Amino acid sequence: MAPPLPTNQAQVNTPISASDQVVVFESVSIRFNGPPVLQDVSFQIGPAETRILLGPAGVGKSVLLKLANGLLRPDSGRIFLFGQEITHMHEEALLQLRMRTGMVFQESALFDSLTVRDNVGYQLVERNLPEEEVSRRVREALQFVELGHTYDLLPASLSGGMRRRVAIARAIIDQPAFLLYDSPTGGLDPVTSHTINELVVKERDVYATPALLVTHRLQDAFTMATHHYDSEQGKMVQLPDGQIDPKTTFLVLHEGRIIFDGSTEALLASEDPFLKEFLA
Amino acid sequence: MQLTLDQLESIAKRQLLAVQEYYLFCWQSVANLFRAPHYIADILTQADLIGVGSLPIVVLTGFFTGGVLALQSAASLAQFGAQAYTGRFVSLSMIRELAPVLTGLMVSGRNASGMASELGSMVVTEQIDAMRALGTDPMKKLVTPRMLSTVVMLFLLTIVADTVGTAGGAFVSVFISGQNGTQYFTSAYQALVWADIAQGLTKPLFFGFLIATVGCYFGMKTTGGTQGVGRATTEAVVVSSVLIIFSDFILSRAMLWLFSGI
């Protein structure tokens, strides 16, 4: 059985030490010409930890994700990334910091005028690495997502699921220290969703990359919490004896606030009326 | 009444904010010229798209504008027995005024719209955010190369328009109005002074900057999905065209004062 996980309350009471954590949010709020999108949001992501952010559509999950790597700036509160405060960090410095992160966007956000090779190897090309090295690493990344044959294709000729996998390859090619997934399975069929979930779990278990994953699909979230990647079998398998991955924990966002921050067991045992209805 | 005043205040603030944002946008696009990395390949690609791509419309516009100038002026000048001055009239009009403005308007219609729609599409499909997430500054990668290429290529396109416009005037003068070709070119050449060339070739530098920065600004500020892209494209063409005409007036006035003391 997996070791007991910290509860919601225990995590809230843990003193925040920005330098130990990959990401720290401290009372973050943001609004866009209307009511607040996020209010007083605080949480943290530790090393090798995967946090799944749940919540109904339109609740501000993607906004929170973009705040985490400085693509948006909060109106108030503080955000730390790799121990550095990014709340008011200059864009030039942020660009350097973001090179240590990988992000998978909701609609993939592949550059439509570039081939799969140039999309996946974009960061490496920008750093002026030799062509041979770029090609080799692109092939490795595409191999990881099992899309080696798409090397010379344009994004327009790929299916939605393939585009999502190419986006994952682009995010992981430079072995990032932190991964952000924005609804990686959104709008995909169950079979393709399973493939994407497997890739996320593979990245988590093979490279132990800390991640923040946004989804509104409970099934995907619980699959990640209850499965692990078996390198010998080369596929994702369920943890034995009903175990739950201790490094995969949950955040639930509702009406702009974090209403839950804790383990899978604590989430399932919660008596909160909204959570009960949401999980039903 | 109170509501109307509030609305006016809100509109005024929005406009002022847009001007401030545009000013900062322009400043950043220029400052990036002196900051690494420099995207030479992107600059050359844009120069090809903007310069070579616009060549056919600039040649056609220049030729027929020169031709129509010769046609109209020859008829008027003939009344005073001054038809021999057609070349002078055409070359001065083309080089000082019409070639820079018409080339600017043509390139604006073709490229400001192109930049706004391309960058706008990238914004609404999160490609700009993806670029930032991958550690690339979109201002350096997308805006500065477009700005530099447009300034350089509009300068060169204006020289092409000057040449082709004068040639168009010669074609009409010789083959339609029955004038002497040598007389036309001698008149056209003798009328020109350094100040005319300087005036005509300073303007495209400003127009090119306006076209690129306005096109890119509206593209990068796009909101509201595909409808927003369409709106940004239209606004980019309208604003850049109006700014070209307006700045032409200001520049003409400044050049006249500078070169002729008028």
Interface residues (C-beta under 8 A of the other chain):
Chain A: K66 N69 L71 E91 E92 L95 Q96 R98 M99 T101 M103 F105 Q106 E107 A109 L110 F111 D112 Y122 Q123 E126 R170 L180
Chain B: P37 T125 E126 Q127 D129 A130 M131 R132 A133 L134 G135 T136 D137
